[in-house]
Amino acid sequence: MSSVVKVDGPQLANTPSNPVPDGARAGFFKTQDGIQLRYALFASTSNKPKGTICLVQGRTEYIEKYFETIADFQSRGFNVATFDWRGQGGSARLIANPKLGYVEDFRDYLTDLTSFHVDILLPDCPPPYYLVGHSMGGLVSLMATTRDQLMFDRVFLTAPMVAVETGFSLSTTATMLSVGKFLGAGQLPLKPWEFKRPSEATFPGNDITSDHGRYMRMVKTLDHRPDLEIGAPTVSWGAASFKAMIKANSSEFPSSVRIPVLVLAAASDTVVSTPAIEQLGMSMRIGRHAVLPNSRHEIFMETDGIRAQALAAFDAFITEHTKGS
């Protein structure tokens, strides 16, 4: 049984190496099932408005980690709307240990997204709406593309969590985790994914980025706001996530995607499975994919050259939609 732990305020962390982008407004909203989530809106800094990007993060992440990318989107003419998933960042934590990543059911993340869409995005942000999702947020985004009610015009994903290598099949891993949860271990950490707090010492050989400056910017943000941090996932999070990944790898899933999707995979990704992403990209009728050479998992936190490739792909993908409108 989870116990929601609310946080005190929606304030955005502002540090010299990671300043809050212009036009920011932060607050809280409640999901359809009553969970308090932190959100932020950022106005376009261009005189040629193009709509709104809904930006959804990966596991362990938080709004502040995307300030640089938010500013990139603002300068392109987009408003940006984003929030912290339940159980992480500045949103309500769901179990007694606030540093563990927990969710009861992966569809709870879809509840977060649909609640944000109805309560914040539609009333407060100009259309058209584009969904940009990373890693875990990418998997939630893929789930959203299969819904009857289409919420977004296009979906752009970086390294979506389609599959994670464990040495076992997705179904075997899901079964083991589900048994562990059934036996009462749902709120315990997953030992194979023990999480070291980011620091200067953890940069060499890290899985997420080869860019030292951006890695240390993340470290300094968490030093300033340690309450934003979470560490290892729980058994319950693992059971929920592997069940969702099994669905994304099913033979019928690609044909159920109803919104144009562009997926970028990272060639040097050791967090999620790039081959699984490629397979999905080749199978989608209205989706496609590309693999960025030399990139580690967090494409938007990578070197200038890799980020430039990702943003150029985004620009081309969205231009296709605006020309066709």
Secondary structure by P-SEA (a helix, b strand, c coil): cbbbbbbccbbbbbcccccccccccccccccccbbbbbbbbbccccccccbbbbcccccccccccaaaaaaaaaaabbbbbccccccccccccccccccbbbbcccaaaaaaaaaaaaccccccccccbbbbbcaaaaaaaaaaaacccccccbbbbccccccccccccaaaaaaaaaaaaaaccccccccccccccccccccccccccccaaaaaaaaaaaaaccccccccccaaaaaaaaaaaaaaaccccccccccbbbbbbbcccccccaaaaaaaaaaccccccccccccccccccccaaaaaaaaaaaaaaaaaaaaac
